[in-house]
Amino acid sequence: MSVATKAGGIAEEPLTLRERSPSPTMSPTQQTMQIVCISRGSLSRGRELAESLARRLGYRVLSREDLMEAAIAEGIQVGKLETSMMKPRAFTERLARERDHYLAFSTAYLCERLMEGPLVYHGRTGHLLLRSVGHVLRVRVVADEEYRIRSTMQHLGIDREKAVRYLSEVEEDRRAWVRSMYGVSWEDASQYDVVVNVERMNVDNAASALVGMAQLPDFQITPASRRAMEDLRLGAMARLRLARDERTSRFAFSVAAHDGAVNVTYLPHDMEVAGDVPRVLEGLEGMGQLQATMAATTILWVQEAFDAASPTFREVVEIAGKWNAAVELVRYSASAEEGEASEAGTLPSPAPTQAVAGIEEDDEEDVTDDGGLKDTLDELARVGRAGGGRFVRGVPSALVHVCCGAVPHSLVVLGNLFLSKEPGTKLRLTRELQDSLGSRMHVPVVTAEELRSQYLFGPRDAFRLLGFLAVVASLYVAVLTHQDAVLKFLAGDWSGPGRLTMWVVAVAVFAFAPVVAYIYGDVARSLMKLLKME
Amino acid sequence: MEPGLLYEHFIDINGFVALQVVALGFVGGILSGFIGSGGAFFMTPGMMNLGVPGVVAVGSNMTHKFGKALVGSRKHAELGNVDKRMGAFLIVTSFIGIRIAVWINSALVGSSDSHGAGGSAAGDLYISAVFICILSVVAVSMLRDAMRTRKDDEPAGPSMRIANFLARRHLPPYIHFKVADVRVSLWVLMVVGLATGYLAGTIGVGGFIGVPCMIYVFGMPTAVAAGTELYLAVYMGGFGALNYALKGFVDIRLTMLLYLGSLVGIYVGVYGTKVVKEILIRIVTGLLILLCVVSRAVAVPAYMRQLGWVHFDPAWDAWFNSASKVMLFVAGFSGAAIIVFHVIKSYRQRLRVQQRLTEARAAA
């Protein structure tokens, strides 16, 4: 692996990652730990821009190629993984494990390099690896199509038609890679803080413009973003250890770290690995507490203030028990700017000045009052359902950004949110957040009230079950005790032979079958809900 | 038509037969929830083993599929897993495929009448032949992939040769589908729609072709392919039900009895996917489909005799049918038993872990 320094020299770096806490004796420059992630397309001059920007800022440059080289040295078959992920193959457990290994390694590697000092990274998706870190400047660089075609022709010595096809295929592959690895669209402008088009702007001038942007307070490290990065690194290192150790490498894990506490969840059919997890992770630097939870999936519960004695807690735990799920908590507090904007009538657009993820250490109130997060997490750990916890402060888009992380969820529960707002505003903002999360995460997003009605069996369900059961029983009895009449009707024997007769039969069948399916389906669903098997 | 059939096409359903149909629905439902397909590969031949003419088994099963898909597709649509534009293109051609299938099935039943012999044998033989050809390819591919996953380090998955082959060909016009984020040639789309509709209309298992085509030929994400197929199943099922009912080939009693088992079984199957290892899911699925194919093949000599193509004692027909039925039921129930066994085992393990946790905390 090689890292280009400010002066353009090459410094040799070790290929392996070290498991260590960030050095307490960092220089002031290192302590800034700023990172600019440049997402570049094929021949879009992203490398030139990255190098020019790094020279101006005095940062080091790290490229995707460096990262790949290190990943290969780690033993990850990157080429094979890329091919598998780009093609729409069946998503096997082994592929999922390899993807997790790669993601953990890449994340840990980036965090590690960042701990050593500020840098400019250019590749495809560095910003997505660090998406929970608030101070990353995310840049997308695009270039003139004609320039790219000509460069391709020149580089590969091929004709124009082939160059166009080559570029199209490469872009298509990269798009597929990003979608399958991170579940987002690579070209979605909302993934970036700025999109630079070098078609009409000189690369050096573009770099100069970015220097100003990088110096904005929005992209400087805060205690919260530092903590988020340390947690991200710790989680990645833990996952990496599990992937490297032969006792645990065959199993699927979901790992998250919060405030030094590492939470590992494993699947119910991998129960035999439970004892090995603490042994493998023993002595991991920076790890305070370890929580290993058996879970088939994760439920995300977002609320402003948690209370382990609340009915919502009991309901969430009940559903988690039924689904074999871990519960991840996110304490969400909307920022003041968000509130003002929301009163204007729509879901506020991102306002990064206040959008941070993590615990605000510089806020005295937040340090002493964590909104019941820790107590609730302890209680979840006690009942074997802990899936980790986080604190997000900012506009709703910051929450959406944090929630769409690496850990897949099966359900999102929105508890009490926007507590300082009027009931009407609170309801509207919650609905808007629900829509926003639903469209980004592609999982059911429900409020605490909907949780009760949709997933738990209550008195209302009992009445509904009895009513529908009566209707469905009547239908079955009517049909099965009058089989001759039914068959006569279906055969069209009840009227003179004719097309109209059979059309009546066809329309009746067409209308009747879905009605039976709906009513009986509802009865079956309610029964399964009652048996806690839905 | 065959003696013993009511109003020419329908079997007499007593309590025992009704129970068997419910059981077929239950096992089909479990397999459907477990595999993610419609379960028709088990229910259609199962009904034929009970004496239901093939064309009525297919018609009743399509009607069953229509109602089930109508209820299930809403959830997929809510989660954004449906490419409606893709669905719209496929629906048009699949309707043509269904019309062709219904026409052939009805003509075969009609042809038997005209000769005054054979009953529904021509239709049954044709349906069985298509069933055996298509599902043996599906089963062998599944088992081969499962075995490859066990042996090979490479992440498994069917070959991408078709997709790569098509990608190299220039077949305009191309249509871009936003939700699935793919670009597909109209001609390829039409062929896939036609094939899916034809197979859905003939044997009721269009999804076995539709979903793999969407994933491996179009390059769609798996979740979107499954959601779009379910969306498509609503229209294909509805159109198929309408067409078969128009010819008088839908037995609503069978449809209702299938619902009775399948809508409960599907929950058990879905639960099973959470507690059974993926490799086992693939092996169980592949073996089950293969056994269903063999079971159908065992019934074929009887249809051939009824058509006068081979000659042996007619009393043997009952033996062939019984052997086929036993094999199908044993295969289906064994598969379902494996799933239920794992569901119960996992549930008990969960209880034990919870108990140990409680004891450990109490001791601390």
HADDOCK unambig.tbl for C-alpha pairs under 7 A between the chains (distance, minus, plus):
assign (segid A and resid 84 and name CA) (segid B and resid 155 and name CA) 6.99 0.50 0.50
assign (segid A and resid 88 and name CA) (segid B and resid 215 and name CA) 5.99 0.50 0.50
assign (segid A and resid 88 and name CA) (segid B and resid 216 and name CA) 6.33 0.50 0.50
assign (segid A and resid 88 and name CA) (segid B and resid 219 and name CA) 5.43 0.50 0.50
assign (segid A and resid 88 and name CA) (segid B and resid 220 and name CA) 6.62 0.50 0.50
assign (segid A and resid 88 and name CA) (segid B and resid 221 and name CA) 6.32 0.50 0.50
assign (segid A and resid 89 and name CA) (segid B and resid 157 and name CA) 5.18 0.50 0.50
assign (segid A and resid 89 and name CA) (segid B and resid 158 and name CA) 6.89 0.50 0.50
assign (segid A and resid 90 and name CA) (segid B and resid 157 and name CA) 5.22 0.50 0.50
assign (segid A and resid 92 and name CA) (segid B and resid 155 and name CA) 6.68 0.50 0.50
assign (segid A and resid 92 and name CA) (segid B and resid 156 and name CA) 6.81 0.50 0.50
assign (segid A and resid 94 and name CA) (segid B and resid 155 and name CA) 6.23 0.50 0.50
assign (segid A and resid 95 and name CA) (segid B and resid 155 and name CA) 5.47 0.50 0.50
assign (segid A and resid 268 and name CA) (segid B and resid 275 and name CA) 6.51 0.50 0.50
assign (segid A and resid 269 and name CA) (segid B and resid 275 and name CA) 5.74 0.50 0.50
assign (segid A and resid 269 and name CA) (segid B and resid 276 and name CA) 6.87 0.50 0.50
assign (segid A and resid 296 and name CA) (segid B and resid 274 and name CA) 6.70 0.50 0.50
assign (segid A and resid 442 and name CA) (segid B and resid 79 and name CA) 4.92 0.50 0.50
assign (segid A and resid 442 and name CA) (segid B and resid 80 and name CA) 6.37 0.50 0.50
assign (segid A and resid 443 and name CA) (segid B and resid 79 and name CA) 5.97 0.50 0.50
assign (segid A and resid 487 and name CA) (segid B and resid 7 and name CA) 6.99 0.50 0.50
assign (segid A and resid 488 and name CA) (segid B and resid 7 and name CA) 6.93 0.50 0.50
assign (segid A and resid 490 and name CA) (segid B and resid 248 and name CA) 5.91 0.50 0.50
assign (segid A and resid 491 and name CA) (segid B and resid 7 and name CA) 6.41 0.50 0.50
assign (segid A and resid 491 and name CA) (segid B and resid 248 and name CA) 5.06 0.50 0.50
assign (segid A and resid 502 and name CA) (segid B and resid 246 and name CA) 5.08 0.50 0.50
assign (segid A and resid 503 and name CA) (segid B and resid 246 and name CA) 5.89 0.50 0.50
assign (segid A and resid 505 and name CA) (segid B and resid 245 and name CA) 6.55 0.50 0.50
assign (segid A and resid 505 and name CA) (segid B and resid 246 and name CA) 6.75 0.50 0.50
assign (segid A and resid 506 and name CA) (segid B and resid 242 and name CA) 5.14 0.50 0.50
assign (segid A and resid 506 and name CA) (segid B and resid 245 and name CA) 4.65 0.50 0.50
assign (segid A and resid 506 and name CA) (segid B and resid 246 and name CA) 5.01 0.50 0.50
assign (segid A and resid 507 and name CA) (segid B and resid 242 and name CA) 6.87 0.50 0.50
assign (segid A and resid 509 and name CA) (segid B and resid 245 and name CA) 6.85 0.50 0.50
assign (segid A and resid 510 and name CA) (segid B and resid 238 and name CA) 6.64 0.50 0.50
assign (segid A and resid 510 and name CA) (segid B and resid 241 and name CA) 6.51 0.50 0.50
assign (segid A and resid 510 and name CA) (segid B and resid 242 and name CA) 6.01 0.50 0.50
assign (segid A and resid 513 and name CA) (segid B and resid 63 and name CA) 6.63 0.50 0.50
assign (segid A and resid 513 and name CA) (segid B and resid 64 and name CA) 6.94 0.50 0.50
assign (segid A and resid 513 and name CA) (segid B and resid 67 and name CA) 5.58 0.50 0.50
assign (segid A and resid 514 and name CA) (segid B and resid 67 and name CA) 4.04 0.50 0.50
assign (segid A and resid 514 and name CA) (segid B and resid 70 and name CA) 6.97 0.50 0.50
assign (segid A and resid 517 and name CA) (segid B and resid 67 and name CA) 5.29 0.50 0.50
assign (segid A and resid 517 and name CA) (segid B and resid 68 and name CA) 6.02 0.50 0.50
assign (segid A and resid 517 and name CA) (segid B and resid 259 and name CA) 6.80 0.50 0.50
assign (segid A and resid 518 and name CA) (segid B and resid 71 and name CA) 6.31 0.50 0.50
assign (segid A and resid 521 and name CA) (segid B and resid 263 and name CA) 6.00 0.50 0.50
assign (segid A and resid 524 and name CA) (segid B and resid 263 and name CA) 6.40 0.50 0.50
assign (segid A and resid 524 and name CA) (segid B and resid 264 and name CA) 5.71 0.50 0.50
assign (segid A and resid 534 and name CA) (segid B and resid 267 and name CA) 6.26 0.50 0.50
